[in-house]
Amino acid sequence: MSVKIRLSRGGAKKRPFYRIVIADSRMPRDGRYVERVGTFNPMVPKDHDDRLKFNEERIKYWLGVGAKPTNRVARFLSEHGLVEKPAIYDQTKQDKPRKKTLERMEAKAEEEKAKAEAAAAEEAAAADAPAEDAASEDAPAEEEEKMSTENVAEGKTDEVQKKEENGDLPDFEDEEEEEEQNADALQLDANVEEDDDL
């Protein structure tokens, strides 16, 4: 017969209370036991005296005759130096995320990395753009100043200048050409009046 030192549950629903018992390993958890050697009450604080009580002499006796404590009881007894602390192994798969979760996490990390790179590129472009904008803004101002000084030197007013820019005024290089065009226009008007009289 293999003998275990284990916990047997008592108490009410959602208010557990455990007895530390010496029982045959084939018996049910809350079934028949050989001897009760202590109690464990998880409902009280960890530093409370009533949380864990056991008969040290009887536990030493049962350990001496070959009784094996369960992992939970072995942890309690190791705190008092009766047995070695059991090794608690890391879970191999249950504590790790599943395959699809890992894929989602990787995809999300890639998206964030792409967004960060795009933001860095925009910042770099924005840093370069002000220098170019400042240079392009200075150039039109200089051109306008040159044109205004040329117009003043030629004696043109702003209205005449605007009409020339819009193409409303014809450009005459010589005054003679201008007079010839005026004379031609007068002749055409005279010819039209004669045709009307006939």
Buried (B, 14 or more C-beta within 10 A) or exposed (E): EEBBBBBBEEEEEEEBBBBBBBBEEEBEEBEEBBBBBBBBBEEEEEEEEEBBEBBEEBBEBBBEEEBBBBEBBBBBBBEEEBBEEBEEEEEEEEEEEEEEEEEEEEEEEEEEEEEEEEEEEEEEEEEEEEEEEEEEEEEEEEEEEEEEEEBEEEEBEEEBBEEBEEEEEEEEEEEEEEEEEEEEEEEEEEEEEEEEEE
